[in-house]
Amino acid sequence: MPASEKPPDNYVAKGTCPFECCRYGNWTVLEDTDLVASPGSSRVVGRAMKGSRAFGLTGEVHLRPEPVVVLTAPESDGVLTADELPKNSIAFILDYVGEGYSHVYTRGKVVEVETHLSYAKYCFHPSESCWGETLWPSNERKEQIWWVKVRLPNGIVGWTDKTNNFGDKDACA
């Protein structure tokens, strides 16, 4: 596959909130959490203290795109054409958008496709409910890492991947 048709091995989806009802804004700090200068940095710039508040500003999801062979056209956001995701092509699952949809990298661009439970290790009957098969064994799948940028009440701004240390991120809860 030409490099122009593949996403970077370490993909960063900027400005994302990776689950249903995810929201940035006023959060509660559930555990003491070090904040670093940038995603992946070890330089601590501040500390969010348990019981205090923080303001979630933005985030980015770091992931390894998952290759999937297309068996039939999946449901899309209405603008995807058969030329963009043709049968027997390879697409790459990226970050989750919500409502069962994800960004998918195909033929050098990112499109939005229904992916929730719609691709598998093996599709017995290819259809919209199983449009593609992953090319990775389960032991090669890697967890996505959600980095969030937060501002503390004292004005300090920093990043953390310890997102479970914050509450009030789920607008549906």
FENCORRA-V720355 format. One record per residue. N is the residue number from 0. RES is the residue in one letter. PHI is phi in whole degrees, 0 to 359 (999 if undefined). PSI is psi in radians with two decimals (999 if undefined). NEAR is the number of other ideal C-beta (glycine too) atoms within 12 Angstrom. Layout:
N	RES	PHI	PSI	NEAR
N	RES	PHI	PSI	NEAR
//
This chain:
0	M	999	2.28	17
1	P	298	2.52	8
2	A	303	-0.53	9
3	S	293	-0.28	12
4	E	258	0.08	18
5	K	244	2.52	22
6	P	282	2.95	30
7	P	299	2.60	17
8	D	299	-0.59	16
9	N	245	1.65	18
10	Y	271	2.43	28
11	V	238	2.04	26
12	A	264	1.84	32
13	K	274	2.55	19
14	G	74	0.33	20
15	T	261	2.77	30
16	C	228	1.89	30
17	P	271	0.50	31
18	F	205	2.87	25
19	E	306	2.35	18
20	C	65	0.23	15
21	C	297	2.44	30
22	R	213	2.59	25
23	Y	263	2.82	28
24	G	139	-2.56	23
25	N	286	2.08	20
26	W	240	2.73	33
27	T	259	2.38	24
28	V	273	2.06	33
29	L	268	-0.44	21
30	E	216	2.55	20
31	D	307	2.31	19
32	T	220	2.15	32
33	D	287	2.45	25
34	L	250	2.38	36
35	V	248	2.94	26
36	A	295	-0.60	19
37	S	200	2.85	20
38	P	305	2.26	26
39	G	87	-0.17	16
40	S	285	2.72	17
41	S	250	-0.01	13
42	R	279	1.88	14
43	V	285	2.26	18
44	V	248	-0.19	24
45	G	181	3.09	27
46	R	218	2.18	23
47	A	274	2.21	38
48	M	262	2.40	21
49	K	310	2.34	17
50	G	91	-0.20	15
51	S	269	-3.10	26
52	R	250	2.73	22
53	A	216	2.76	42
54	F	247	2.00	28
55	G	286	2.04	36
56	L	270	-0.84	25
57	T	194	-3.08	24
58	G	198	3.01	34
59	E	211	2.53	30
60	V	255	2.18	34
61	H	259	2.23	29
62	L	208	2.91	30
63	R	253	2.00	25
64	P	303	2.36	35
65	E	263	2.08	36
66	P	285	2.39	29
67	V	224	2.30	35
68	V	275	2.29	30
69	V	277	2.13	37
70	L	261	-0.53	29
71	T	202	2.82	25
72	A	293	2.18	27
73	P	279	2.93	39
74	E	289	2.55	28
75	S	228	-3.01	28
76	D	281	0.17	23
77	G	99	-0.17	11
78	V	246	-0.02	13
79	L	281	2.34	27
80	T	249	2.84	15
81	A	299	-0.49	17
82	D	292	-0.52	15
83	E	281	-0.50	26
84	L	223	1.15	38
85	P	287	2.68	21
86	K	305	2.44	18
87	N	72	0.11	16
88	S	274	2.98	29
89	I	248	2.22	30
90	A	243	2.87	44
91	F	234	2.12	39
92	I	285	2.25	44
93	L	249	-2.24	37
94	D	272	2.68	37
95	Y	282	2.36	28
96	V	261	-0.63	29
97	G	126	2.86	23
98	E	54	0.54	17
99	G	86	0.02	22
100	Y	256	2.63	25
101	S	225	2.80	41
102	H	281	2.43	36
103	V	230	2.31	41
104	Y	267	2.16	35
105	T	213	2.30	38
106	R	51	0.71	25
107	G	85	0.12	17
108	K	216	2.91	22
109	V	257	2.26	27
110	V	233	2.87	32
111	E	256	2.22	29
112	V	223	2.52	38
113	E	291	2.08	32
114	T	236	-0.30	37
115	H	301	2.01	23
116	L	57	0.42	15
117	S	245	0.10	31
118	Y	223	2.69	38
119	A	209	3.13	26
120	K	292	-0.65	19
121	Y	212	2.25	16
122	C	261	1.98	23
123	F	290	-0.65	11
124	H	225	1.61	12
125	P	306	2.30	22
126	S	196	-3.06	18
127	E	300	-0.48	22
128	S	276	-0.17	21
129	C	207	1.41	27
130	W	270	-0.24	36
131	G	207	2.76	41
132	E	243	2.31	26
133	T	292	2.56	28
134	L	263	-0.01	24
135	W	260	2.42	21
136	P	292	2.68	12
137	S	302	-0.48	12
138	N	286	-0.18	7
139	E	266	-0.18	14
140	R	289	2.40	18
141	K	241	2.54	17
142	E	294	2.52	13
143	Q	284	2.58	29
144	I	246	2.12	26
145	W	262	1.96	35
146	W	263	2.33	34
147	V	239	2.52	42
148	K	257	2.13	35
149	V	235	2.68	42
150	R	245	2.24	26
151	L	275	2.81	27
152	P	304	-0.48	18
153	N	277	0.09	18
154	G	94	-0.20	12
155	I	294	2.36	25
156	V	240	2.31	24
157	G	203	3.10	32
158	W	244	2.64	36
159	T	209	2.64	40
160	D	255	0.16	29
161	K	269	1.06	25
162	T	291	-0.40	34
163	N	290	-0.17	16
164	N	277	0.09	29
165	F	233	2.44	36
166	G	254	3.02	24
167	D	72	0.41	24
168	K	273	-0.30	31
169	D	256	1.89	21
170	A	290	-0.24	17
171	C	267	-0.17	11
172	A	278	999	12
//
